[in-house]
């Protein structure tokens, strides 16, 4: 698992400047589904990793240095 802090939906909106509609588009889901997420609880890790990948795929295009090929 990741050691970074996983943001809440509120943090995605305030800190990262995403709107619920943008989150829904990145997640390929509906805005109403995103609206059901708890505002204060960390989003599930899998959702966070998918959002990170979809918003910054360049960070995931190559294995980290030192990783086994």
N, C-alpha and C positions, 0 to 999 in steps of 0.2 A: 504494500500500500504506500501511498504518498505521505511524506512528512510535512508537507505544507498545510497551512490552514485552509480549509474548504469554506468558501464564503456562503453566506445566507442569500436568499433572493433579494433582500433589502440591499446587501452589499453589491450584488451584481448590478442593481439599478443605480445606487448612489455612487459607489466607488468606480465601477467600470463603465458607467454611463449607458447601460443597456436598458431597453424598454421591454416590457413583457412580450410585445409583438416580435421584437428582435430575438429574444430568447426562444420563443416558440418557433420562429423560422429556422434558427440554428439547430434546434432539437427536432425539427420536422414533426411538430405537433401543433396543437391549437393554442391560441392565446388563453382560452378558457381552462385548458389543462394546466398551463403555467400559473394561472390565477389561483389555482387550488393549492399550490405549494405554500408551505408555511413561510411567512416573511422573515422570521427570526432564526429558525433552525437551519443549520448548514444543509445545503442541498446534498443529495446522495453523491458519494465520491464518483461513481460511474458517470452521472450526469455532468459533474464538474470536468472530468477528464475529456468527455466528448465535447463539451462547450469549448474547452481550451483548444482541442485539436481542430475543431471546425472554425474557430476564429483566428487561429495562428498555425495552420498546417506546416508552415516553413520550420517551425520549431521541432517538428516530428519527422521531417523528411529523411534525416540521417540518424543512425544510432549514436548514442552519446560516446564521446571519446573514451577509450579504454574498454568498451563493451566487446564481448566476444562476437565474432562474425559468424 
